[in-house]
Amino acid sequence: MTRRIFEWGDASTWIWSSRHHRKQLNYSRNEATQLPSHALRQSIWLPKKLNWWIGLIFSIGSLLFLIACIFSLILMSGLTEILDLSNTNRIFFCGSIFFTIAAYLQLYQSANPNSLWPTSSVQSRNYLGWRPSDIGWISSAIQFIGTLLFNVNTFNAMSSDLTWLQQDVRVWLPDLIGSILFLGSGYLAFAETCHSHWNWNFKDLSWRIVFSNLIGCLAFMAAAATAFSTPEPTNLKLQLFSMAMTAIGAGGFFIGASMMLLESTSRPNSQQIENTLN
């Protein structure tokens, strides 16, 4: 279940959304689509909000990926000899670490949603959780596993003495599986926000976030599917295509993560529920 509508005795309604609930964001569609003018200024520094940290760390990771892609494309095009491929691989690895940290925080967030109604009891914290009926938790869990595979993939890519078979097993295969998991995670997050298999709602900020991430996941999948090695000479055009898709994927995640900073300016669930009940 991703959305519920509560009707009160005075004929007023209150909309509950699973994504907004676990992220402690605003349920109101009006406030979600019409951000106040000071939201951009507020989004610069919200250290008390976990969702803000997730967006910030994802932004850093995707930006590092984007920088590494640009450097790699320059190297592949033969436009300069100043850049070193080993350095770009290190940037990819550093970016994957930020992705993993952000993905874990998102999994932790999904494993510890607040109670639907205000309560004085203290809830125990779960570091990983087990919520197989929660689409948000499933999305976060498989994304976290995908980031761990990206750690393996980018770490092994720093080795310069791998044979083509070793590259496929140690670099390409983790990348491929990780990209499949990312795509599954991205679609589940998108479906959760749409409350259906597909919906177009560009005015909604949360929809724009998950849609941008889904585009990034599709690009990462296209990049991984074409990044394999063979005993034959390297196909430069295929390499360029794969790296360009990686850059598009990183860009999609950077845009989505940046918008999460704006999304985090919403007031928390508990405050809205109390206002509704009062």
HELIX and SHEET records of a PDB file:
HELIX    1   1 SER A   18  LYS A   23  1                                   6    
HELIX    2   2 ARG A   29  THR A   33  1                                   5    
HELIX    3   3 ALA A   39  GLN A   42  1                                   4    
HELIX    4   4 LEU A   50  MET A   76  1                                  27    
HELIX    5   5 LEU A   85  ALA A  111  1                                  27    
HELIX    6   6 ILE A  135  ASN A  156  1                                  22    
HELIX    7   7 TRP A  164  GLN A  167  1                                   4    
HELIX    8   8 ASP A  168  TRP A  172  3                                   5    
HELIX    9   9 LEU A  173  CYS A  194  1                                  22    
HELIX   10  10 LEU A  205  ALA A  225  1                                  21    
HELIX   11  11 LEU A  236  GLU A  263  1                                  28    
HELIX   12  12 ASN A  269  LEU A  277  1                                   9    
SHEET    1   A 2 ARG A   3  GLU A   7  0                                        
SHEET    2   A 2 THR A  13  SER A  17 -1                                        
END                                                                             
